[in-house]
Amino acid sequence: MQVKAHYLLGTGKRPFGLRSAYLSRKLVTTVANASKDPNAPIQSNPLGTLSSQSGTVSPLPRSEEARRYWRTVYDFPQWQKHRSPYRFIERLFQLSQSHILQNALPAISWVTLVATLVAAYGTSYDQHLLPEALPSISPNASCSAFISNTSVALSLLLVFRTNSSYGRWDEARKMWGGLLNRSRDIMRQGATCFPDDQIEAKKALARWTVAFARALRIHFQPEVTLESELKNILTPAELEMLAKSQHRPVRAIHAISQIIQSVPMSSIHQMQMSNNLTFFHDVLGGCERLLRAPIPVSYTRHTARFLFAWLTLLPLALYPSVGWGVVPLCSGIAAVLCGIEEIGVQCEEPFGILPLDVICNRIQADVMATLKDDADTKTVLAEAGLARLLPSSAPVLSSYPSAALPAIAQQAAGNGGTNLVYAQASSQQGSNGGFNVQVQINSDRN
């Protein structure tokens, strides 16, 4: 044992136990140093597992709870109010209820405090209440030059910040709008292309389409549990399977794919439905990209530091010209600029302010309505004579020349086995003097 230890020490290696302890201490030291360094890369979750997978709902601070009030869904009355000529007065009296200003209140309070201290200092100095050795702040050419020469740069930073954040919000909203359209489309395809005897497959497709939308919403808005959202949608076994999965939206897509592959239908229809599932994957990946990759944090930090320093020096530049008016003036400027920056921060992560629950409710209502109305739609159309809705094994052929009847019958017979082919034909003279024949072919395999 002594020889082995000496050999390890001589080669610079540690025994396994010591090596493990050393690596653990090194890891703890690295994490501790990273927490002390404000510029350290933020990699708290390298594997990408979101908190929504835990199945628990954590309480949110007031500033995060306020984000729910921005999940607006407009209809005609809201748009009329939005265009009201009295909107300026109404918004002015609702200023105290603004969540943007409430979130920016600490920064606004700091600027107001600095402006008050600057005004008190300047007034005391002008009235000779302070020692002559203290510096005068009126006039203050250096602060005035800094404010005037950096105003354009600050404006560009804030504009770029808000534009980039709005672009992320708009992209997320478009992806969820596309999810709504594709959910309707895949359910329509299932109701139309699935054979009439595949009732359970149609029901399973509807359940899992709704389950994917709900699971995706919880993936990015962990405000509710999976059980509370899907207990009336999925069966107990399906809900348990989904809850135990490592990635719930991916498992829901996989379940839909299995349903589509299990139903006998043409390969073209399967490919079309698989394209919708690919779009589901694209929406999932795009939303995870927006959540996991913010605007470069160095840009956000620099903008915040620059804005804070600019507002702190603003009272020193304005006091010589406005006196005590610097307090309300600087407070108003701080409210405007900090509000713009706060809007950019709130829109940067769009899922907290998007009405995802409303979109999920719309998906569920439309998918279930398509499933429920499928049989009635086929019956009414068939009775009206607008369509001959037959099983997929009995194609409806129209406007074929009479000479094509043997080829059609041969195609319906297939390449193997013996079929009895029943053809019902009706002819009608066309405008060119010929005859068009409508043929309906039913085949029974012996």
CORTA-V932996 format. One line per field, one symbol per residue. ss: DSSP state (~ for helix, > for strand, _ for the rest). phi: phi as a letter, one per 40 degrees, with the letter a starting at -180 (. if undefined). Layout:
ss: ???
phi: ???
//
This chain:
ss: _~~~~~~~~~_____~~~~~~~~~~~~~~~~~~~~~______________~~~~_______~~~~~~~~~_____~~~~~~~____~~~~~~~_~~~_~~~~~_~~~~~~~~~~~~~~~~~~~~~~______________~~~~~~~~~~~~~~~~~~~~~~~~~~~~~~~~~~~~~~~~~~~~~~~~~~~~~_____~~~~~~~~~~~~~~~~~~~~~~_____~~~~~_____~~~~~~~~~___~~~~~~~~~~~~~~~____~~~~~~~~~~~~~~~~~~~~~~~~~~____~~~~~~~~~~~~~~~~~~~~~~~~~~~~~~~~~~~~~~~~~~~~~~~~~~~~_~~~___~~~~~~~~~~~~~~~~~~~~~~~~~~~~~___________>>>>>_~~~~~~~~~~~~_____>>>>>>>>>>>_____>>>>>>>>>>>_
phi: .ccccccccccgbbddccccccccccccccccccccccccccbcaccgccccccgbbccbccccccccccccbcbccccccccccccccccccccccccccccccdcccccccccccccccccccccfcbccccccbbcbcccccccccbccccccccccccccccccccccccccccccccccccccccccccdcccccccccccccccccccccccdbbccbcccccbccbccdccccccccccbcccccccccccccccccaccccccccccccccdccccccccccccbcddccccccccccccccccccdccccdbbgcccccccccccccccccccccccccbcccbcccccccccccccccccccccccccccccccgcabcbdccbcbbbfbcccccccccccccgcagbbcbbbbbbbaccccgcbbbcbbbbbbcc
//
